[in-house]
Amino acid sequence: MEDSDIIKLDNLDRVRSITGRTARRVVATAALCWLAVAAVAAGLTYALYGPELVAIATMCSGVFVVLGLFNVVHWVRHYKAIMRQLDDLEHRINQGEIIYGSQVRFHSYRQ
C-alpha cells in the first residue's frame, strides 16, 4: 500500500460535501420527475375522458405521486446509509487507525 492511498480527514470532508450535494440533486430530481409525470398523466387523462371524469384523472396522478414518494424515500435512505458509513470512517480515522482508500467499500441500506 502506498502512502498516497491513506485516507485523511480533509479528503473525507471533500467526499462528504460532494456526496451531500449529489444527494440533494438526486432527491430533488426524483421528486420533481415524478410530480411532472403525475401532472402529464393527469392532463392526458383529463384530455381523454373530459371534465366529467375528473376523479379518474385525480386517481391516476395520485398513483404517480405515491410511486414518486417511494422513490424519494429510497434515495433518502440510500444517501443516509452512505453518510453513516462516512461518519464511521471518520470515527475510525480519529481513533488513529490507518485506512487505505483501496480498502473502503460503501454499500446501500439494502445490504
TASUL-V626788 format. One line per field, one symbol per residue. ss: DSSP state (@ for helix, = for strand, . for the rest). phi: phi as a letter, one per 20 degrees, with the letter a starting at -180 (. if undefined). A space follows every 10 residues. Layout:
ss=???
phi=???
This chain:
ss=..@@@=..@@ @@@@@@@@@@ @@@@@@@@@@ @@@@@@@@@@ @@@@@@@@@. @@@@@@@@@@ @@@@@@@@@@ @@@@@@@@@@ @@@@@@@@@@ @@@@.....= @@@....... .
phi=.effefedff ffffffffff ffffffffff ffffffffff ffffffffdn ffdfffffff ffffffffff fffgfffgff ffffffffff fffffofece ffeecdcfff e
